[in-house]
């Protein structure tokens, strides 16, 4: 908006020079009008599909849900129930474990692969495509394929482990392992997306820095930690915020891989916040309670994002 | 300027209308004066089973031939999203005119005034409800009112793999079998080296422990739908039937069955016997492996010779604009003529007594008659007003018992206690 008005205004000044200050205001007002009209579709979309549902969710979290949208005010009842719910603590724990492992590991691997794919090697585009493929694949398809790979009795992974004499675990039905099995898939499927952002960041680093470092006698490891990593921090910051929010909301992989109605002994011990929200809201028709779960999740994400925003001044370098 | 704004507003309106329109676009056609003669009326009919779609389309066509002023528009929604969609439609007041319903949902929809009560129409058109299995008519009666005309039903049978029986030189199961005989043969047929099990014992209700609970004299929910039967020793006995099979290694473990479904194991010759519904007949008939290697027989008897029956019904939305035409269509769907069309397709057992023979002939490979015989002895599928709430808990706790994380007694008693709490709030 600023850029547009500052570009347009000099010309307009010229055209309407003899006019008074009052008409200038009118000009300005018309600029504002157009600017808001231009962003109106997005604004309306945001308010209708994001802001209003958030307000509604917060309101509904204080209600008791009856059938078909009938609800009555229940005050803090849902939150009291939530504090007593053993599943809340399981879900919180799992969400945190998932986030703490999946995000850093995913970022580290993506940076590593992005640096590799930033070299001049033969068939580079093929490699890049291969690493990006999981991103364009639907989560449902990814989950179904991995379900088969992980199958303890007939799956490929345990078959291969068997060839070298290792008896593979029950990946997706052992409560002690299932969450980590999901994390592996999550990391695998997030690499492509992160990698592309890191590649863009890497391409933005001027070659001259490396040439200068080379003259000073720095090796590739030193160059990576002294040049590449600091200059990549804006990309790392962006990726860490988006993947943290994504990790807090993890649902599809867990729901599809561990199944909810199959009678999987691992499901209960592997549920996350979003999963808790889904089963309460859509499977047992407990709308008010599910809204309370969503509000807790929203608050968690807000806090973590705020901390990240604060901390970024310490480690993100923009030039 | 004004013109531009009005264009923008108009564009926005179109966008908003486009979002909410969806599958309902034809509903408002000819809405004025619903019963006016000769006026075109379009009714929407929602269902979830793709296998039954051709039969339903044919019924709609036949109905349209007789009632040229009524068009039926069928909306197919996959089972997984069906109830989420209906719930949203009911909340927003846009339910289809006619739709399929099942046992677990009926009271919730009826008690919240979402459905048109049908008793008066049934009386006025003197429809004989004795044409349908009694358990089904009862299932769709709430507060003394009929809310649905039964459409089809399903019962459970003991499916078995003839080849595995032949290989082990064991005679096929028959109506003389009881629980002990089943256990004995299941153990006999299990061959760990080959990865073959005598039976599959997944923690499923309708095609599993509901049947054995009834057979041992227990119950899931009391007749007045006020208390749970899960703390009764008979109920626990019915559950133990299954966990014993796992503990004695005649069945894969709960973990194994959660990774590879029992049906998949059965279809690849890894399982000699399994409890499964009449709805599997057409799938087993189309499967290259199972079509000539498997058959079905009566469930082995417990203390009582019974099983569970469930079936679907056609209901009319309470706020339909054309109640008269909708009733005519539901009446046709529930009629003998409608049932014959469904029977010929083989996709489901029609509820109308006497038309089931046609269904039997649709798949001659299997001894399908047992499903109809079992219907006469069967008990209705257990439901309450908010079935979904305790059904979820049931799955959770039974999974724990099956996986050995909890004893069957503890899981069952905890379920009874929590279920009673939920029922008292309904």
Interface residues (C-beta under 8 A of the other chain):
Chain A: X37 X40 X41 X44 X66 X67 X68 X69 X70 X147 X150 X151 X152 X153 X154 X170 X172 X173 X174 X259 X261 X262 X263 X264 X265 X266 X267 X268 X279 X282 X283 X284 X285 X286
Chain B: X5 X8 X12 X84 X87 X90 X91 X92 X108 X111 X112 X114 X195 X202 X203 X204 X254 X255 X256 X257 X258 X259 X260 X261 X386 X388 X389 X392 X395 X396 X398 X399 X400 X402 X403 X405
